[in-house]
Amino acid sequence: MNEVQPIRNIKHINAIKKALHGRDQLLFIFGINSGLRISDILKIKVGDVRDKDSIVVQETKTSKPKRFVFNHSIKNAVSEIVPATADDNEYLFKSRKGDNKPISRVAAWRILNDAADRAGVADKIGALGTHSLRKSFGYHAYKNGTDITLLQSIFNHSSQKDTLRYIGINQDMIDEVYVNINL
């Protein structure tokens, strides 16, 4: 199995966003802006986000509570995409199969990969998976100046080295050294 990568190029992120609509676009926007694992995102219900500024989720992997504030991208997507008629008890990423069940991790993976294909960026971004959303959040936060120790805390990593490897920064830094040395 290939290790998935963050989506490093903002143009690729925007192309994927444009290739998605409705619930699927909200999934992408929510994932790339929250840094949450897909297993935690899929549990969220409409009432958890409607007219809210933040949310506390119980992380599936760590069993720890995690609070995060919704940025403008998430708030705008929720207000534009979630129907006013949606019940607060409905899953935000409701499956079209059966009664009020969230989509599966596999369905989320398909949504992302199909969108990358439609956007024409699948071959440019490397291995893409649902974890790419979380890694992309970390990658872009780091590139925008977020301290690595803060990202380490956000991701619950035990070392900065793990966080840098996780978000793909180590290899980027190494590649940059080679590109910039022209003797």
Backbone as CSV, one residue per row, in Angstrom:
resi,resn,N_x,N_y,N_z,CA_x,CA_y,CA_z,C_x,C_y,C_z
1,MET,0.841,-1.182,0.000,0.000,0.000,0.000,0.887,1.246,0.000
2,ASN,0.560,2.195,-0.843,1.313,3.444,-0.911,0.920,4.353,0.237
3,GLU,1.918,5.053,0.785,1.619,6.057,1.792,1.059,7.273,1.069
4,VAL,-0.072,7.763,1.566,-0.694,8.910,0.906,0.064,10.178,1.244
5,GLN,-0.064,11.143,0.383,0.661,12.395,0.493,-0.301,13.555,0.714
6,PRO,0.217,14.657,1.259,-0.610,15.868,1.302,-0.747,16.424,-0.120
7,ILE,-1.782,17.188,-0.344,-1.933,17.886,-1.619,-1.198,19.209,-1.439
8,ARG,-0.030,19.311,-2.053,0.868,20.433,-1.800,0.520,21.696,-2.583
9,ASN,-0.044,21.546,-3.747,-0.268,22.679,-4.641,-1.699,23.219,-4.470
10,ILE,-1.806,24.498,-4.139,-3.120,25.130,-3.938,-3.970,25.042,-5.208
11,LYS,-3.343,25.126,-6.380,-4.093,25.003,-7.639,-4.749,23.628,-7.742
12,HIS,-4.068,22.603,-7.278,-4.641,21.248,-7.303,-5.811,21.146,-6.315
13,ILE,-5.651,21.767,-5.154,-6.740,21.784,-4.168,-7.968,22.460,-4.769
14,ASN,-7.775,23.609,-5.392,-8.898,24.339,-5.992,-9.531,23.570,-7.148
15,ALA,-8.711,22.869,-7.921,-9.248,22.064,-9.036,-10.122,20.930,-8.500
16,ILE,-9.684,20.288,-7.426,-10.484,19.212,-6.832,-11.773,19.788,-6.263
17,LYS,-11.686,20.927,-5.577,-12.892,21.575,-5.035,-13.921,21.822,-6.125
18,LYS,-13.448,22.326,-7.276,-14.355,22.635,-8.391,-14.957,21.374,-9.010
19,ALA,-14.266,20.250,-8.878,-14.755,18.988,-9.434,-15.798,18.326,-8.532
20,LEU,-16.015,18.896,-7.368,-16.967,18.341,-6.399,-18.166,19.267,-6.231
21,HIS,-19.268,18.681,-5.784,-20.487,19.452,-5.552,-21.203,18.901,-4.328
22,GLY,-21.998,19.743,-3.719,-22.854,19.317,-2.619,-22.094,18.675,-1.482
23,ARG,-22.651,17.587,-0.978,-22.083,16.866,0.160,-20.619,16.519,-0.052
24,ASP,-20.268,16.119,-1.263,-18.896,15.699,-1.549,-17.919,16.874,-1.475
25,GLN,-18.353,18.032,-1.941,-17.515,19.227,-1.837,-17.353,19.627,-0.367
26,LEU,-18.429,19.527,0.398,-18.363,19.835,1.818,-17.393,18.889,2.525
27,LEU,-17.409,17.626,2.172,-16.485,16.649,2.757,-15.036,17.073,2.518
28,PHE,-14.723,17.451,1.292,-13.365,17.870,0.954,-12.971,19.133,1.721
29,ILE,-13.847,20.124,1.702,-13.565,21.394,2.381,-13.416,21.175,3.885
30,PHE,-14.295,20.391,4.455,-14.243,20.122,5.888,-12.953,19.387,6.244
31,GLY,-12.617,18.384,5.479,-11.431,17.591,5.769,-10.140,18.365,5.644
32,ILE,-10.032,19.163,4.617,-8.781,19.876,4.354,-8.599,21.072,5.282
33,ASN,-9.680,21.522,5.901,-9.619,22.674,6.804,-9.695,22.306,8.282
34,SER,-9.929,21.054,8.603,-10.087,20.680,10.012,-8.911,19.888,10.573
35,GLY,-8.221,19.146,9.728,-7.132,18.311,10.224,-7.613,17.082,10.971
36,LEU,-8.906,16.797,10.899,-9.450,15.617,11.575,-9.253,14.366,10.722
37,ARG,-9.252,13.223,11.374,-9.242,11.943,10.660,-10.623,11.724,10.036
38,ILE,-10.651,11.006,8.942,-11.925,10.767,8.250,-12.916,10.039,9.149
39,SER,-12.428,9.141,10.003,-13.319,8.403,10.906,-14.050,9.351,11.859
40,ASP,-13.411,10.461,12.217,-14.046,11.449,13.094,-14.959,12.391,12.323
41,ILE,-14.592,12.709,11.099,-15.405,13.591,10.259,-16.747,12.942,9.925
42,LEU,-16.709,11.665,9.604,-17.925,10.984,9.158,-18.975,10.847,10.264
43,LYS,-18.586,10.993,11.519,-19.516,10.886,12.655,-20.269,12.186,12.928
44,ILE,-19.857,13.266,12.296,-20.432,14.583,12.590,-21.856,14.679,12.036
45,LYS,-22.716,15.277,12.826,-24.111,15.465,12.429,-24.373,16.938,12.139
46,VAL,-25.443,17.197,11.434,-25.803,18.553,11.021,-25.863,19.489,12.225
47,GLY,-26.490,19.055,13.308,-26.617,19.884,14.506,-25.291,20.226,15.164
48,ASP,-24.265,19.447,14.863,-22.936,19.713,15.422,-22.280,20.936,14.778
49,VAL,-22.723,21.298,13.569,-22.068,22.379,12.831,-22.983,23.549,12.504
50,ARG,-24.262,23.317,12.439,-25.191,24.387,12.053,-25.166,25.513,13.081
51,ASP,-24.892,26.721,12.593,-24.856,27.929,13.426,-23.860,27.831,14.582
52,LYS,-22.787,27.083,14.371,-21.762,26.916,15.412,-20.442,27.510,14.924
53,ASP,-19.611,27.855,15.879,-18.282,28.387,15.581,-17.172,27.371,15.837
54,SER,-17.510,26.306,16.577,-16.512,25.290,16.894,-17.216,23.975,17.210
55,ILE,-16.406,22.943,17.371,-16.942,21.625,17.692,-15.927,20.885,18.550
56,VAL,-16.426,20.001,19.383,-15.574,19.084,20.133,-15.936,17.690,19.660
57,VAL,-14.945,16.966,19.163,-15.170,15.573,18.749,-14.345,14.664,19.643
58,GLN,-14.869,13.493,19.899,-14.131,12.468,20.626,-13.371,11.671,19.576
59,GLU,-12.049,11.818,19.546,-11.254,11.147,18.529,-11.374,9.632,18.659
60,THR,-11.668,8.984,17.545,-11.818,7.541,17.533,-10.503,6.847,17.885
61,LYS,-9.410,7.304,17.301,-8.123,6.635,17.484,-7.553,6.824,18.893
62,THR,-7.645,8.030,19.429,-7.014,8.328,20.715,-7.998,8.348,21.885
63,SER,-9.280,8.388,21.612,-10.340,8.534,22.625,-10.254,9.860,23.374
64,LYS,-9.478,10.796,22.847,-9.340,12.106,23.473,-10.321,13.086,22.842
65,PRO,-10.834,14.024,23.658,-11.667,15.071,23.057,-10.772,16.053,22.307
66,LYS,-11.263,16.527,21.173,-10.513,17.492,20.373,-11.470,18.608,19.972
67,ARG,-11.095,19.822,20.312,-11.893,20.987,19.961,-11.198,21.736,18.834
68,PHE,-11.973,22.175,17.867,-11.409,23.065,16.858,-12.462,24.062,16.405
69,VAL,-11.962,25.211,16.004,-12.802,26.319,15.567,-13.000,26.212,14.065
70,PHE,-14.208,26.480,13.615,-14.490,26.473,12.181,-13.925,27.736,11.553
71,ASN,-13.173,27.576,10.481,-12.686,28.742,9.750,-13.775,29.204,8.774
72,HIS,-13.493,30.274,8.043,-14.499,30.822,7.116,-14.864,29.821,6.022
73,SER,-13.900,29.049,5.549,-14.181,28.075,4.488,-15.207,27.040,4.942
74,ILE,-15.035,26.532,6.149,-15.988,25.540,6.668,-17.342,26.192,6.905
75,LYS,-17.360,27.353,7.551,-18.637,28.035,7.826,-19.399,28.329,6.543
76,ASN,-18.694,28.846,5.537,-19.357,29.166,4.273,-19.882,27.911,3.591
77,ALA,-19.088,26.854,3.580,-19.518,25.613,2.939,-20.740,25.032,3.642
78,VAL,-20.744,25.039,4.954,-21.889,24.514,5.706,-23.135,25.329,5.386
79,SER,-23.015,26.659,5.414,-24.204,27.486,5.179,-24.713,27.382,3.748
80,GLU,-23.803,27.196,2.795,-24.205,27.110,1.385,-24.680,25.722,0.977
81,ILE,-24.123,24.686,1.585,-24.365,23.326,1.090,-25.396,22.558,1.911
82,VAL,-25.399,22.732,3.230,-26.341,21.975,4.068,-27.730,22.582,3.910
83,PRO,-28.695,21.779,3.455,-30.048,22.310,3.264,-30.663,22.790,4.576
84,ALA,-31.403,23.868,4.510,-32.073,24.403,5.701,-33.049,23.383,6.268
85,THR,-33.529,22.485,5.411,-34.505,21.479,5.838,-33.850,20.256,6.481
86,ALA,-32.525,20.179,6.456,-31.839,19.016,7.037,-32.064,18.981,8.546
87,ASP,-32.394,17.824,9.056,-32.608,17.636,10.484,-31.269,17.656,11.222
88,ASP,-31.238,18.223,12.409,-30.003,18.295,13.191,-29.426,16.921,13.516
89,ASN,-30.254,15.889,13.520,-29.779,14.535,13.842,-29.255,13.773,12.627
90,GLU,-29.368,14.373,11.442,-28.841,13.725,10.235,-27.326,13.828,10.224
91,TYR,-26.695,12.800,9.676,-25.252,12.875,9.485,-24.943,13.936,8.439
92,LEU,-23.889,14.672,8.666,-23.475,15.711,7.736,-23.104,15.102,6.391
93,PHE,-22.499,13.921,6.421,-22.092,13.229,5.200,-22.898,11.942,5.079
94,LYS,-24.184,12.154,4.946,-25.165,11.083,4.935,-25.052,10.244,3.662
95,SER,-25.103,8.950,3.860,-25.086,8.017,2.739,-26.433,8.065,2.033
96,ARG,-26.403,7.801,0.762,-27.658,7.741,-0.002,-28.310,6.372,0.133
97,LYS,-27.600,5.464,0.800,-28.107,4.107,1.026,-28.639,4.004,2.445
98,GLY,-29.839,3.561,2.596,-30.389,3.330,3.924,-30.779,4.592,4.659
99,ASP,-31.213,4.369,5.884,-31.647,5.462,6.737,-30.451,6.085,7.445
100,ASN,-30.427,7.362,7.526,-29.474,8.171,8.270,-28.206,7.445,8.729
101,LYS,-27.406,7.077,7.766,-26.092,6.500,8.039,-25.058,7.346,7.300
102,PRO,-23.859,7.485,7.889,-22.829,8.251,7.179,-22.254,7.436,6.027
103,ILE,-21.633,8.104,5.081,-20.929,7.391,4.022,-19.779,6.613,4.666
104,SER,-19.290,5.629,3.971,-18.187,4.820,4.494,-16.855,5.473,4.156
105,ARG,-15.802,4.993,4.787,-14.455,5.470,4.475,-14.113,5.170,3.022
106,VAL,-14.553,4.020,2.541,-14.295,3.640,1.145,-15.013,4.590,0.195
107,ALA,-16.247,4.946,0.525,-16.990,5.903,-0.309,-16.278,7.251,-0.314
108,ALA,-15.777,7.687,0.827,-15.040,8.952,0.904,-13.777,8.877,0.034
109,TRP,-13.083,7.753,0.092,-11.879,7.562,-0.726,-12.232,7.666,-2.217
110,ARG,-13.325,7.010,-2.613,-13.761,7.061,-4.024,-14.113,8.484,-4.448
111,ILE,-14.803,9.194,-3.586,-15.192,10.579,-3.885,-13.946,11.401,-4.186
112,LEU,-12.936,11.303,-3.342,-11.703,12.080,-3.515,-10.953,11.691,-4.776
113,ASN,-10.792,10.408,-5.001,-10.022,9.955,-6.161,-10.744,10.227,-7.474
114,ASP,-12.061,10.069,-7.481,-12.830,10.401,-8.687,-12.730,11.897,-8.995
115,ALA,-12.772,12.723,-7.951,-12.662,14.178,-8.143,-11.281,14.555,-8.667
116,ALA,-10.235,13.914,-8.139,-8.872,14.192,-8.619,-8.742,13.808,-10.094
117,ASP,-9.365,12.691,-10.483,-9.364,12.279,-11.901,-10.092,13.318,-12.758
118,ARG,-11.296,13.709,-12.329,-12.078,14.684,-13.090,-11.351,16.023,-13.190
119,ALA,-10.630,16.385,-12.135,-9.905,17.664,-12.110,-8.613,17.598,-12.918
120,GLY,-8.224,16.395,-13.330,-7.002,16.239,-14.113,-5.720,16.369,-13.307
121,VAL,-5.795,16.114,-11.993,-4.606,16.263,-11.153,-4.152,14.961,-10.496
122,ALA,-4.852,13.876,-10.752,-4.539,12.613,-10.076,-3.089,12.192,-10.278
123,ASP,-2.573,12.359,-11.484,-1.196,11.945,-11.764,-0.167,12.944,-11.236
124,LYS,-0.608,14.114,-10.801,0.309,15.159,-10.341,0.471,15.194,-8.828
125,ILE,-0.466,14.609,-8.105,-0.441,14.766,-6.646,0.038,13.525,-5.905
126,GLY,0.301,12.450,-6.592,0.760,11.246,-5.915,-0.394,10.463,-5.325
127,ALA,-0.058,9.520,-4.458,-1.082,8.676,-3.842,-2.031,9.542,-3.019
128,LEU,-3.315,9.397,-3.291,-4.336,10.203,-2.628,-5.257,9.297,-1.837
129,GLY,-5.518,9.677,-0.622,-6.450,8.934,0.216,-7.165,9.898,1.135
130,THR,-8.033,9.371,1.958,-8.765,10.236,2.876,-7.816,10.916,3.864
131,HIS,-6.707,10.258,4.185,-5.738,10.846,5.108,-4.981,12.011,4.460
132,SER,-5.046,12.110,3.129,-4.415,13.244,2.439,-5.027,14.562,2.886
133,LEU,-6.296,14.547,3.258,-6.948,15.774,3.710,-6.287,16.263,4.996
134,ARG,-6.113,15.375,5.943,-5.483,15.701,7.231,-4.033,16.142,7.031
135,LYS,-3.319,15.417,6.190,-1.921,15.756,5.924,-1.803,17.093,5.199
136,SER,-2.740,17.381,4.307,-2.723,18.659,3.587,-2.941,19.819,4.547
137,PHE,-3.838,19.634,5.489,-4.062,20.650,6.522,-2.740,20.958,7.220
138,GLY,-2.047,19.933,7.664,-0.788,20.113,8.371,0.295,20.722,7.501
139,TYR,0.388,20.253,6.270,1.401,20.752,5.340,1.241,22.258,5.119
140,HIS,0.016,22.667,4.817,-0.223,24.082,4.513,-0.155,24.957,5.771
141,ALA,-0.553,24.405,6.906,-0.402,25.157,8.162,1.080,25.407,8.429
142,TYR,1.905,24.390,8.224,3.348,24.544,8.435,3.941,25.545,7.453
143,LYS,3.567,25.425,6.186,4.084,26.343,5.170,3.639,27.786,5.428
144,ASN,2.511,27.956,6.104,2.019,29.301,6.435,2.591,29.831,7.748
145,GLY,3.532,29.089,8.343,4.218,29.591,9.520,3.801,29.006,10.853
146,THR,2.895,28.037,10.869,2.517,27.406,12.132,3.712,26.632,12.677
147,ASP,4.018,26.835,13.931,5.146,26.175,14.578,4.936,24.659,14.594
148,ILE,6.007,23.928,14.358,5.916,22.463,14.287,5.478,21.856,15.617
149,THR,5.829,22.492,16.740,5.395,21.945,18.031,3.878,22.068,18.208
150,LEU,3.292,23.113,17.646,1.838,23.257,17.706,1.169,22.194,16.829
151,LEU,1.711,21.971,15.636,1.158,20.911,14.772,1.319,19.543,15.431
152,GLN,2.433,19.323,16.090,2.664,18.072,16.805,1.545,17.852,17.825
153,SER,1.176,18.904,18.524,0.093,18.826,19.506,-1.258,18.585,18.832
154,ILE,-1.513,19.283,17.735,-2.776,19.110,17.005,-2.944,17.663,16.541
155,PHE,-1.857,17.074,16.048,-1.919,15.705,15.522,-1.680,14.630,16.585
156,ASN,-1.388,15.038,17.815,-1.076,14.097,18.891,0.110,13.204,18.548
157,HIS,1.134,13.789,17.952,2.349,13.037,17.629,3.325,13.126,18.800
158,SER,4.160,12.103,18.936,5.103,12.077,20.049,6.392,12.839,19.757
159,SER,6.676,13.128,18.487,7.902,13.863,18.174,7.694,14.784,16.974
160,GLN,8.521,15.840,16.948,8.482,16.759,15.817,8.902,16.056,14.536
161,LYS,9.847,15.154,14.656,10.322,14.388,13.505,9.165,13.622,12.856
162,ASP,8.323,13.009,13.680,7.153,12.280,13.159,6.211,13.227,12.422
163,THR,5.998,14.413,13.001,5.083,15.377,12.386,5.626,15.863,11.045
164,LEU,6.910,16.182,10.979,7.514,16.636,9.718,7.424,15.551,8.644
165,ARG,7.690,14.315,9.021,7.601,13.208,8.060,6.141,13.016,7.625
166,TYR,5.250,13.084,8.587,3.824,12.872,8.358,3.265,13.839,7.319
167,ILE,3.656,15.115,7.430,3.106,16.118,6.507,3.976,16.306,5.267
168,GLY,5.018,15.483,5.139,5.819,15.486,3.918,6.821,16.615,3.821
169,ILE,7.150,17.226,4.940,8.059,18.371,4.906,9.516,17.930,4.770
170,ASN,9.906,16.869,5.450,11.309,16.443,5.394,11.791,16.272,3.963
171,GLN,11.069,15.516,3.158,11.503,15.276,1.782,11.478,16.561,0.961
172,ASP,10.478,17.405,1.196,10.423,18.694,0.502,11.661,19.530,0.811
173,MET,12.044,19.545,2.084,13.219,20.322,2.478,14.485,19.772,1.838
174,ILE,14.605,18.467,1.811,15.774,17.830,1.191,15.806,18.144,-0.303
175,ASP,14.667,18.005,-0.959,14.596,18.295,-2.402,14.964,19.751,-2.682
176,GLU,14.507,20.650,-1.838,14.775,22.080,-2.013,16.276,22.386,-1.921
177,VAL,16.970,21.691,-1.024,18.420,21.873,-0.907,19.086,21.524,-2.226
178,TYR,18.710,20.383,-2.792,19.314,19.957,-4.056,19.012,20.921,-5.205
179,VAL,17.777,21.397,-5.261,17.381,22.306,-6.330,18.093,23.644,-6.206
180,ASN,18.299,24.122,-4.989,18.866,25.445,-4.774,20.390,25.503,-4.805
181,ILE,21.056,24.370,-4.782,22.525,24.365,-4.876,22.909,24.204,-6.345
182,ASN,23.358,25.262,-6.924,23.785,25.273,-8.341,25.174,25.880,-8.412
183,LEU,26.178,25.077,-8.165,27.555,25.556,-8.094,28.201,25.586,-9.478
